[in-house]
């Protein structure tokens, strides 16, 4: 893995973890928000050129 990819991967993991924290409280809008943030970060980070 390139060194430039370390921070975005950590951010994606943290976004998914934040989404998982909201699942027990059933605040689905927050779950969707954090999962969307993870998907957006992944799309920008791993886009094909």
Secondary structure, 3 states (H helix, E strand, C coil): CCCCHHHHHHHHHHHHHHHHHHHCCCCHHHHHHHHHHHHHHHHHHCCCC
